Amino acid sequence: HFHVLTRNRSDGRKFPELVLDKALDREEQPEFRLTLTALDGGSPPRSGTTEIQILVLDINDNAPEFAQELYEA
């Protein structure tokens, strides 16, 4: 569902950007948990890790269906 792009800032620093590849559906999977690990270029390399939690919110993507075409009140 996702891929990570590495972007460069004007000051030369880099930052990750999480990009959505396909639409999410809460009925299929209501939550995603991703682990992002960054390594520097040192020897020995240093690293940092964080967990990303994505909660998928639902929108009404189904048109309403009624038993009758017309209701009178």
N, C-alpha and C positions, 0 to 999 in steps of 0.2 A: 503493500500500500504506500510505502514511503521510500524516499532516497535522501541522502544527505549531500548537500553541496558545500564546498568550502569557498567562502567569499573572502576577499581581501579588502581591508579598509585603506583609506588614503594614507594612514600613518604606517602601513606595512603589516599591521596585525591581521591575523586571520580569525574568522568566526564561522561556525557551522550554521547552515540553514536547512531545516527539515522541510522537504517538498512533498506534497501529496500527489501520488501518481494516479490513483483512482478513487472514486467516490466511496465514502464510508457509509455503512448501513448499520444502525444500532441493533436491528433485529438479528443480523448475522454475527456481529461482534461488538458488544457495547463498550469495550475498553481495550486499549493497547498499552503495553509496558515495553519500553525500549531502554537499552543501556547504551550510553554514549561514553566512549573511552577516548581520551586525547593523549597522545604521546609527543614529547618534544624530540628534538633531534640529537639530544645529548648522549654521552657515554659515561655511565649507564643512563638509559633513558628514564625520564621521570614521566609519571602519568597521573591523570585525574579522571575520575569516573562519576557519572551522575545518572540517575534513573529518570526517564521521562514518562509520565503517565498521561495518556490521552483518553478523556472521557467523551464518548460519542453521544451527542444530544440528538434527539429525534425531532424531525419536522414532519408535518402531516403530508407525506408524499403519496397518499392514496386518496383518490376522490371518494366522497361519501356515496354510499349506496343506500337506496330506500326501497321498501317493499312495494310502495305505490308511487305512481307518477305525480299524483296531486293529493294533498291533505287539506281539509277545510276545518276551520275552528270557529 
